[in-house]
Amino acid sequence: MVMYIILFTSISYALYMPQDDVVELNSSNFEIVLKDPNIWIIEFYAPWCGQCVKFMPKYRTLAKNLRGLIRVGAINGDLYPQLIKQYNVKAYPTIKIFGIYKNSPIDFKGKRTVVNLQRAALVELKKLILFGVINTAIQNEPRC
């Protein structure tokens, strides 16, 4: 019985594995999200949350579909409450998109389907591309 409890406790804290294409974020590695020029879509979750567990296969599919375009991460709110507080997470699962303005992530408020999440993330990717094109054009504009 004790072995079962230890095993359950140790596996109950990670919903995602490396082969899922979902980066398990924590307070030590979260800085990569803020410094990365790529778009990130991040799920704030708790392993005991039934909706989070139910959402997990969809999120894995999302990560697979967006591989190479948009980074997908997840944060266990039970283990990293300071990140939950910092990003004003009030319920699980919460999805935030870290787009062009990394310090002001966008709250995803739609129905949590793979298609809806992909659309929201791709809108942010388009903004990033347009922002880059406009910045390049401005920098290359002839000066008088």
KOLMAR-651846 format. One record per residue: residue number from 1; residue in one letter; chain; x, y, z of N, C-alpha, C in turn. Coordinates in Angstrom, 3 decimals, m for minus. Last residue first. Example, Ala and Ser with C-alpha at 12.3 -4.5 7.8 and 13.67 -1.06 7.14 Angstrom:
# residues 2
SITE   num   residuo   cadena        n.x        n.y        n.z       ca.x       ca.y       ca.z        c.x        c.y        c.z
SITE     2         S        A     12.850     m2.250      7.080     13.670     m1.060      7.140     12.900      0.030      7.870
SITE     1         A        A     13.190     m5.690      7.800     12.300     m4.500      7.800     13.200     m3.300      7.800
//
This chain:
# residues 144
SITE   num   residuo   cadena        n.x        n.y        n.z       ca.x       ca.y       ca.z        c.x        c.y        c.z
SITE   144         C        A     16.139     60.669    m45.265     16.411     61.931    m45.979     17.510     62.698    m45.313
SITE   143         R        A     16.374     57.146    m45.622     16.395     58.328    m44.747     16.738     59.557    m45.580
SITE   142         P        A     14.367     54.432    m46.688     15.413     55.424    m46.981     15.272     56.644    m46.071
SITE   141         E        A     13.724     51.681    m44.570     13.189     52.867    m45.242     14.310     53.876    m45.482
SITE   140         N        A     14.494     49.561    m43.070     15.083     49.666    m44.406     14.604     50.890    m45.181
SITE   139         Q        A     12.959     49.807    m40.781     14.418     49.876    m40.656     15.097     50.083    m42.004
SITE   138         I        A     10.425     49.425    m41.877     10.766     50.705    m41.248     12.283     50.867    m41.160
SITE   137         A        A     10.628     46.767    m42.726     10.351     47.831    m43.696     10.740     49.195    m43.134
SITE   136         T        A     11.023     45.485    m40.268     12.054     45.402    m41.304     11.873     46.521    m42.317
SITE   135         N        A      8.561     46.051    m39.020      9.822     46.532    m38.435     10.946     46.532    m39.456
SITE   134         I        A      6.843     44.669    m40.776      6.731     46.123    m40.624      8.018     46.701    m40.040
SITE   133         V        A      7.715     42.031    m40.356      7.754     42.619    m41.700      7.724     44.138    m41.611
SITE   132         G        A      7.211     41.714    m37.592      8.565     41.575    m38.125      8.714     42.210    m39.485
SITE   131         F        A      4.437     42.032    m37.579      5.265     42.927    m36.778      6.703     42.905    m37.288
SITE   130         L        A      3.707     39.820    m39.128      3.445     41.183    m39.605      4.297     42.205    m38.867
SITE   129         I        A      4.548     37.765    m37.355      5.110     37.864    m38.705      4.920     39.277    m39.248
SITE   128         L        A      2.931     38.300    m35.136      4.387     38.294    m34.998      5.057     38.458    m36.351
SITE   127         K        A      0.400     37.949    m36.241      0.784     39.258    m35.695      2.302     39.365    m35.592
SITE   126         K        A      0.549     35.204    m36.818      0.399     36.176    m37.913      0.810     37.573    m37.456
SITE   125         L        A      0.647     34.227    m34.198      1.786     34.009    m35.089      1.741     34.983    m36.264
SITE   124         E        A     m1.898     34.901    m33.315     m0.735     35.539    m32.688      0.516     35.368    m33.540
SITE   123         V        A     m3.329     33.187    m34.960     m3.578     34.636    m35.043     m2.388     35.380    m34.442
SITE   122         L        A     m2.430     30.745    m33.992     m2.008     31.166    m35.329     m2.286     32.648    m35.573
SITE   121         A        A     m3.746     30.635    m31.522     m2.282     30.666    m31.561     m1.784     31.162    m32.911
SITE   120         A        A     m6.413     30.525    m32.386     m5.961     31.614    m31.513     m4.437     31.746    m31.552
SITE   119         R        A     m6.378     28.124    m33.893     m6.728     29.417    m34.505     m6.192     30.577    m33.683
SITE   118         Q        A     m5.748     26.250    m31.896     m4.853     26.451    m33.041     m5.111     27.800    m33.684
SITE   117         L        A     m8.034     26.473    m30.294     m6.724     26.831    m29.744     m5.708     27.073    m30.854
SITE   116         N        A     m9.995     25.540    m32.093    m10.068     26.898    m31.534     m8.726     27.364    m30.977
SITE   115         V        A     m9.055     22.878    m32.570     m9.210     23.846    m33.664     m9.227     25.278    m33.130
SITE   114         V        A     m9.167     21.706    m30.013     m7.894     21.799    m30.724     m7.971     22.876    m31.800
SITE   113         T        A    m11.148     23.611    m27.702    m11.009     22.559    m28.704     m9.664     22.756    m29.393
SITE   112         R        A    m12.409     25.159    m25.378    m11.094     24.522    m25.467    m11.113     23.316    m26.397
SITE   111         K        A    m13.991     28.098    m26.390    m14.165     26.685    m26.079    m12.832     25.982    m26.334
SITE   110         G        A    m12.125     31.060    m25.342    m13.046     30.275    m26.150    m13.216     28.853    m25.643
SITE   109         K        A    m10.198     32.515    m24.066    m11.520     32.470    m23.449    m12.525     31.620    m24.225
SITE   108         F        A     m6.931     32.870    m23.165     m7.797     32.192    m24.121     m9.140     31.992    m23.445
SITE   107         D        A     m5.368     35.865    m22.447     m6.183     34.789    m21.884     m7.030     34.181    m22.986
SITE   106         I        A     m2.135     36.729    m23.420     m3.554     36.787    m23.774     m4.265     35.601    m23.140
SITE   105         P        A      0.412     38.345    m21.444     m0.153     37.212    m22.173     m1.656     37.361    m22.365
SITE   104         S        A      2.446     40.589    m21.267      0.986     40.711    m21.231      0.359     39.556    m22.001
SITE   103         N        A      5.080     40.101    m21.683      4.691     40.493    m20.330      3.189     40.687    m20.173
SITE   102         K        A      5.262     39.595    m24.417      5.418     38.484    m23.468      4.962     38.840    m22.054
SITE   101         Y        A      3.859     40.482    m27.063      4.084     41.173    m25.793      4.099     40.141    m24.672
SITE   100         I        A      3.486     38.469    m28.977      4.489     39.513    m29.184      4.858     40.182    m27.859
SITE    99         G        A      2.352     35.985    m26.728      2.605     36.414    m28.098      3.711     37.437    m28.180
SITE    98         F        A      1.334     33.543    m24.972      2.420     34.506    m24.834      2.875     34.861    m26.239
SITE    97         I        A     m1.787     32.721    m23.977     m0.925     32.782    m25.158      0.073     33.911    m24.947
SITE    96         K        A     m3.099     30.462    m21.596     m2.622     31.809    m21.916     m1.693     31.717    m23.116
SITE    95         I        A     m5.646     28.674    m20.062     m4.750     28.735    m21.215     m4.385     30.200    m21.451
SITE    94         T        A     m6.328     26.797    m17.209     m6.297     28.136    m17.802     m5.272     28.114    m18.919
SITE    93         P        A     m8.408     24.122    m16.077     m7.196     24.607    m16.728     m7.388     26.032    m17.244
SITE    92         Y        A     m8.572     26.131    m13.120     m7.850     25.156    m13.949     m8.817     24.465    m14.889
SITE    91         A        A     m8.572     29.612    m12.178     m9.214     28.304    m12.335     m8.333     27.421    m13.207
SITE    90         K        A     m7.041     31.876    m12.019     m8.115     31.723    m11.036     m8.780     30.347    m11.084
SITE    89         V        A     m3.973     33.379    m12.407     m4.753     32.191    m12.754     m5.760     31.944    m11.639
SITE    88         N        A     m2.136     35.549    m12.570     m3.533     35.745    m12.201     m4.436     34.590    m12.642
SITE    87         Y        A      0.541     35.256    m12.867     m0.253     35.337    m14.095     m1.755     35.304    m13.834
SITE    86         Q        A      1.405     35.166    m10.201      1.972     36.167    m11.109      1.115     36.359    m12.350
SITE    85         K        A      0.036     32.892     m9.225     m0.272     34.230     m8.708      0.189     35.306     m9.690
SITE    84         I        A      1.297     30.923    m10.714     m0.168     31.028    m10.745     m0.582     32.430    m10.293
SITE    83         L        A      3.913     31.257     m9.915      3.564     31.541    m11.311      2.055     31.694    m11.477
SITE    82         Q        A      3.688     30.459     m7.252      4.121     31.832     m7.532      3.813     32.207     m8.977
SITE    81         P        A      3.031     27.750     m7.309      1.974     28.728     m7.012      2.383     30.173     m7.293
SITE    80         Y        A      3.993     25.203     m8.531      4.546     26.540     m8.787      3.501     27.628     m8.553
SITE    79         L        A      2.629     22.879     m7.928      4.065     22.928     m7.657      4.645     24.334     m7.759
SITE    78         D        A      0.040     23.421     m8.703      0.281     22.951     m7.339      1.750     23.085     m6.961
SITE    77         G        A      0.246     24.071    m11.414     m0.009     25.128    m10.444      0.197     24.714     m9.002
SITE    76         N        A      2.343     23.092    m13.756      1.591     22.506    m12.660      1.445     23.560    m11.564
SITE    75         I        A      2.196     24.228    m17.004      2.707     24.523    m15.666      1.776     23.896    m14.637
SITE    74         A        A      3.245     23.679    m20.360      2.285     23.449    m19.280      2.971     23.700    m17.941
SITE    73         G        A      3.483     24.699    m23.856      3.990     24.383    m22.527      2.871     24.185    m21.526
SITE    72         V        A      4.508     24.887    m27.145      3.402     24.521    m26.265      3.988     24.086    m24.922
SITE    71         R        A      5.380     27.122    m29.772      5.791     26.295    m28.638      4.591     26.076    m27.720
SITE    70         I        A      4.711     26.894    m33.187      4.378     27.548    m31.925      4.759     26.597    m30.805
SITE    69         L        A      6.034     25.430    m35.222      5.432     26.749    m35.460      5.284     27.552    m34.177
SITE    68         G        A      6.995     23.003    m34.351      7.797     23.747    m35.313      7.267     25.144    m35.614
SITE    67         R        A      3.802     21.738    m33.719      5.251     21.503    m33.630      5.990     22.252    m34.736
SITE    66         L        A      1.095     21.818    m33.765      1.794     23.107    m33.834      3.320     22.972    m33.807
SITE    65         N        A      0.290     19.159    m33.491     m0.111     19.917    m34.683      0.695     21.203    m34.862
SITE    64         K        A      1.318     18.543    m30.943      1.791     17.805    m32.125      1.493     18.600    m33.397
SITE    63         A        A     m0.189     20.278    m29.370      1.276     20.382    m29.389      1.856     19.688    m30.618
SITE    62         L        A     m2.787     19.265    m29.869     m2.439     20.644    m30.210     m0.924     20.795    m30.341
SITE    61         T        A     m2.526     16.743    m28.696     m2.773     16.860    m30.142     m2.405     18.255    m30.626
SITE    60         R        A     m2.238     17.526    m26.018     m1.174     16.756    m26.682     m1.308     16.861    m28.199
SITE    59         Y        A     m4.721     18.685    m25.655     m3.526     19.530    m25.568     m2.325     18.833    m26.208
SITE    58         K        A     m6.380     16.477    m25.847     m6.534     17.584    m26.802     m5.273     18.438    m26.826
SITE    57         P        A     m5.548     14.958    m23.619     m5.364     14.439    m24.987     m5.491     15.526    m26.059
SITE    56         M        A     m6.223     16.871    m21.399     m4.865     16.440    m21.730     m4.708     15.870    m23.144
SITE    55         F        A     m8.803     17.303    m20.572     m8.274     18.165    m21.627     m6.927     17.670    m22.170
SITE    54         K        A     m9.082     15.550    m18.435     m9.924     15.357    m19.618     m9.382     16.136    m20.826
SITE    53         V        A     m7.324     16.764    m16.667     m7.048     15.398    m17.125     m7.840     15.109    m18.395
SITE    52         C        A     m8.706     19.173    m16.294     m7.332     19.173    m16.825     m6.980     17.805    m17.399
SITE    51         Q        A    m11.089     18.339    m15.147    m11.133     19.001    m16.456     m9.747     19.032    m17.107
SITE    50         G        A    m10.111     17.323    m12.673    m10.739     16.438    m13.653    m10.793     17.037    m15.047
SITE    49         C        A     m7.195     18.017    m11.042     m8.324     18.653    m11.725     m8.876     17.732    m12.819
SITE    48         W        A     m4.873     17.074    m10.037     m6.095     16.566     m9.424     m7.354     17.076    m10.129
SITE    47         P        A     m2.863     18.510    m11.323     m3.032     17.093    m11.646     m4.306     16.477    m11.067
SITE    46         A        A     m3.689     21.622    m12.749     m3.442     20.891    m11.506     m3.717     19.416    m11.800
SITE    45         Y        A     m2.305     24.128    m15.021     m3.151     22.993    m14.638     m2.837     22.511    m13.228
SITE    44         F        A     m2.048     26.262    m17.638     m1.840     26.208    m16.200     m2.817     25.152    m15.690
SITE    43         E        A     m0.650     26.032    m20.790     m1.747     25.580    m19.933     m1.276     25.608    m18.486
SITE    42         I        A      0.348     28.256    m23.301      0.662     27.594    m22.037     m0.611     27.266    m21.271
SITE    41         I        A      1.958     28.880    m26.238      0.627     28.670    m25.667      0.847     27.790    m24.434
SITE    40         W        A      4.213     31.232    m27.585      3.995     30.115    m26.668      2.519     30.072    m26.295
SITE    39         I        A      6.066     32.294    m30.390      4.792     32.316    m29.669      4.734     31.069    m28.785
SITE    38         N        A      9.590     33.169    m30.149      8.451     32.395    m30.650      7.205     32.610    m29.799
SITE    37         P        A     11.670     34.372    m28.868     10.908     35.192    m29.820      9.677     34.468    m30.375
SITE    36         D        A     12.113     33.883    m25.413     11.976     33.235    m26.720     11.175     34.133    m27.666
SITE    35         K        A     11.922     35.034    m22.936     13.040     35.436    m23.799     12.926     34.893    m25.219
SITE    34         L        A      9.697     33.869    m21.770      9.766     35.329    m21.855     10.861     35.813    m22.800
SITE    33         V        A     10.337     31.165    m21.857      9.116     31.654    m22.514      9.231     33.153    m22.767
SITE    32         I        A     12.572     30.986    m20.258     12.715     30.728    m21.702     11.504     31.231    m22.472
SITE    31         E        A     11.666     31.342    m17.677     12.337     32.473    m18.324     12.483     32.255    m19.833
SITE    30         F        A     10.946     28.916    m16.694      9.903     29.748    m17.295     10.478     30.941    m18.052
SITE    29         N        A     12.699     27.285    m15.322     12.846     27.374    m16.787     11.817     28.284    m17.462
SITE    28         S        A     12.037     27.632    m12.595     13.429     27.737    m13.048     13.554     27.947    m14.548
SITE    27         S        A      9.341     27.189    m12.272      9.860     28.516    m11.925     11.302     28.711    m12.389
SITE    26         N        A      8.494     25.337    m15.272      8.569     25.511    m13.829      9.169     26.886    m13.538
SITE    25         L        A      6.901     23.350    m17.834      7.563     24.557    m17.350      7.546     24.602    m15.828
SITE    24         E        A      7.157     20.902    m20.039      6.763     21.095    m18.643      7.578     22.263    m18.099
SITE    23         V        A      6.177     21.207    m23.297      7.286     21.522    m22.395      6.725     21.733    m20.994
SITE    22         V        A      4.957     18.732    m25.296      4.534     19.771    m24.351      5.692     19.984    m23.380
SITE    21         D        A      5.452     16.546    m26.807      5.746     17.852    m27.408      5.240     19.006    m26.554
SITE    20         D        A      5.306     14.069    m25.625      4.038     14.748    m25.919      4.231     16.082    m26.630
SITE    19         Q        A      7.737     13.131    m24.810      7.268     12.701    m26.133      5.941     13.355    m26.531
SITE    18         P        A      7.890     14.112    m22.139      8.645     14.750    m23.233      8.166     14.353    m24.630
SITE    17         M        A      4.510     14.170    m20.778      5.830     13.568    m20.906      6.564     14.227    m22.075
SITE    16         Y        A      2.169     15.611    m18.511      2.766     15.513    m19.843      4.173     14.938    m19.772
SITE    15         L        A      1.408     15.738    m15.916      0.415     15.253    m16.874      1.049     14.971    m18.229
SITE    14         A        A      2.898     15.146    m12.992      3.240     15.470    m14.380      2.187     14.878    m15.307
SITE    13         Y        A      2.044     14.339    m10.474      2.415     15.725    m10.679      2.797     16.085    m12.101
SITE    12         S        A      1.605     11.686    m10.104      0.429     12.547    m10.183      0.777     13.998    m10.487
SITE    11         I        A      3.827     10.180     m9.716      3.372     10.351    m11.094      2.202     11.317    m11.214
SITE    10         S        A      4.229     10.321     m6.942      5.298     10.750     m7.842      4.822     10.943     m9.269
SITE     9         T        A      1.833      9.328     m5.888      2.249     10.701     m5.603      3.286     11.177     m6.599
SITE     8         F        A      1.910      6.687     m6.804      0.832      7.576     m7.227      1.225      9.033     m7.025
SITE     7         L        A      4.202      5.758     m5.415      4.164      5.752     m6.876      3.107      6.719     m7.382
SITE     6         I        A      3.321      6.075     m2.759      4.530      6.754     m3.226      4.530      6.847     m4.743
SITE     5         I        A      1.089      4.368     m2.809      0.922      5.788     m2.494      2.123      6.581     m2.983
SITE     4         Y        A      2.322      1.906     m3.371      1.306      2.439     m4.276      1.136      3.942     m4.057
SITE     3         M        A      3.909      1.589     m1.087      4.556      1.702     m2.397      3.584      2.310     m3.407
SITE     2         V        A      1.908      1.276      0.832      2.793      2.431      0.909      3.470      2.663     m0.437
SITE     1         M        A      0.822     m1.196      0.000      0.000      0.000      0.000      0.868      1.263      0.000
//
